[in-house]
Amino acid sequence: MAPTDAPASDKTHGPERRTQFADLIRRRRAELNRGLSAFAERAVDPVSGVRVTRGWIYRLETGEPVTPPVFEELCALAAACELPVEALQDAAGSQFHGVDPLVGGSSEAKAYVRKLDRLPPDQRDQLLRLIDTLTPPSSRE
């Protein structure tokens, strides 16, 4: 097939497909060494009781169309990921709405976030735990 005859689904010729949220969930599930079922069992919002199903997580991770998660579903996934909901909000905003989480922050905050991305996971976790001790809890904690 000639390059001009490439199918519309060809990733090299189509519009950029954002996967920040799916990548975060897939990576975190692997880091926690949890299968889909075990991960989904933990995907429960501790406040509302809203659950995220194994099927939705599977479709997300495999690139199938999914309905963007609402806040309670993000909280459920944050519980399963053992991450702050804000980390999932940023990734979901990027993937589903094209929002760059660094656009609205100060230049200093953007610089710190970029440096944080370069840290090994164990050092990143240590730093985030330190930050959590220095910041007041949100109303959902």
N, C-alpha and C positions, 0 to 999 in steps of 0.2 A: 504494500500500500504506500503510495507516495505521501510525503509529509502534508500536502494540502488536503489529502483524503482522510486525515486522522479523525477518529470519532470525537464527538463533542465531549465525551467523558474522559478523554486523554488528559491526564493531570498536567502535562507539560504545556498544553495549549489552552486550557480552560481557565476560569478565574481562580484566584488563590482560594483554597479551602482552609478555613481556620480550624485548628484542632487543639488549641491550648487547654481547654477544659478536659477533653477526652484524654489527652496526653497526661495531664496531671492525675486523673483518676487511675488510669492504667499504670502509671509509674508508681503511684503511692500504694496501690493494691499489691504490686510486685514487691515493693520495699517491705511491706508488712507480711509478705508471703501468705496471702489469703486467696483462696479460690473465689470464684464468682458467688457461690452460694454463701460461704462464710462471710464474705464482704457484705453481701446484701442483707444478711441477718443483722448486721451491726448498723445498717443504714436507716436509722430511726431518729427523728428529731426528738431530743429529750424533753422539749417543752410541749409540742403539739401532738407528738406520737405519729406524725406523718412518716410513712415509709417510702423507700425507693425500691422498686422491684429488681430482681435479678435480670429479667428480660430487658428492662430499660437500660441497665448498666451494660449489658452485653451489646445492645444496639449502639449505644454511645461509643463503646470501645472499638467496635468493628466498623464504625463510620456510617452506619445506617441512620436514616432520619429519626430524630427524637424531638419531642416537645421540649423547649427550654425549661429548665427547672425553676420553680417558684422558690421563694426564700426558705420556706419550711423544708423543701426537698434539698436545698443547699445545706441547711443545717443538718439534715439526716446524713448526707454524704460527707459533711465535715466530721461528723461523729465517727463514721466508718473509716475515714482517712486519718483520724486523729490529728486534724489540722484545724486552725482557726477558720471560721466561716469566711472571713475576709479574703483568704487565699483562694477559696473556691469562687467567691463573687468576682474577683478580678479575672480569673481564667474564664468563667462563664460569660462575663461581659465581653471579653475579647472574642471568644468563639461564636457566640450567638448574636451579638449586637455590634461587633466591630469596634468596641470601645477600648482604647488604649488606657490602662489604669494609671499610667505615668503622666498623662497629659495634664491632669488637674493638680498634681502635686507641686510642691516647691522644687526648685532646682537642687537643693540640698537633699531632699527626700528621694528624688530621682537618682542622684548619685549613689546614695546608700543602697537603694534597691538594686542597682546595677552591680554594685560590689557584692551584695548578698548572693546574687545569682552565681557568682564565681567561687563561692565557698563550698567546701566539701559538705555533704549532707549532715555529718555529725556536728561540725562547727556551726552550720546554719541553725540546727536545732538548739544548740547551746545558746546562741545569740538570741533566737526568738524567745526562749524561756526567760532569758535575762530581761528582754524588753517587756514581756508579760508581767514580770515582777515590778516594773517601773511605771506601768500604765494602769489607770483605773479600769476595772472590769466594765464591760458593756452591760446593758440591761438584760441581755440574753444569757449571760454567763451565770 
